[in-house]
Amino acid sequence: MPRYFFNFSDGRRWFTDDSGQEFGGLAAARRHAVSQVRDLKAAMCDPGIQDLSGWTMRVVDGEGRAVFEIGFDLKPDRVDG
């Protein structure tokens, strides 16, 4: 089963997922990424964090290749096939 890593950025720094998770395919990994972005947005309801436009989640496969990115506005950006 493929392993995917869910890294995210605030536009200045990257926060890496060192353990990743196994999913049956890219569609399942994408659903998980959307769920994680929603959870992170909910956790950052601090009034000091108003602008999330620079925040993104980049999902990479087990070989370190970026497979897609999702902005915290939940608009997907395709990175690679």
N, C-alpha and C positions, 0 to 999 in steps of 0.2 A: 504494500500500500504506500502511495507517495506521501512524503513528509513535506509540509509547508511551514515557512517561518513568517511571522507577522510583525514586521518592523514598522515603527512609525516615527514621524518627524514633526517638530513644531515649526519647521521652516529654517531653523538654525542648527539643530542637533538631531542626531538619529538615536533612537532607543531600540536596541536590538533584542530580538527573541532568540535566545540561545538554545532553547529546547525544541521548539516547533511542535506541530501536531500532525498526526496522520489522518488523511481523508481519502475517500474513495476516488476523488477526482477534483478537477478544477472548479466545477460548479459547487461542490460541497465546501471547498476552501473559500470560495467567494461569499457564500452565505455566512460562513463563520466570520469572515473579515467584516462584512456589513454589520453583523451583530456586535463585534468587538468595537467598531467605530461608534456605534450607538451607545454602548456602555461607557466608553471613554468620554464621549460628549456629555453624558448624564453626570458622570463623576466630576467633570470640569465646569460645573454650573457656578463656579466662583465669579462674582461680579468683575474681578480683575482680569478675567480672561473673556474679553468681549469678541475678539476677532479670531475665528478659527480658520480663516481662509488659507493660511499657510500650512495648516496641519494636513498630513497625508499618511496613509498606511500603504506600505509597499510589501507585497507578498512575494516571497522568493521560494523556489523549489529546493529540493535537497542538494542540488548541485550549485546553488548560489545564484541561479538565474532569476531575474525579476520576471514574474509572470503577469502581474497587474498591479495597479495602484488605485486607491480610492481616496478621494479628498474627503475631508470631514464634512463637506457639503453633500456627501454620498453620491457624487457624480464619478463614475468609474472612468479611469484613463487606462486604456490598454497599453501594456508595455511590450509584451512579446506573446507570440502565438499561443 
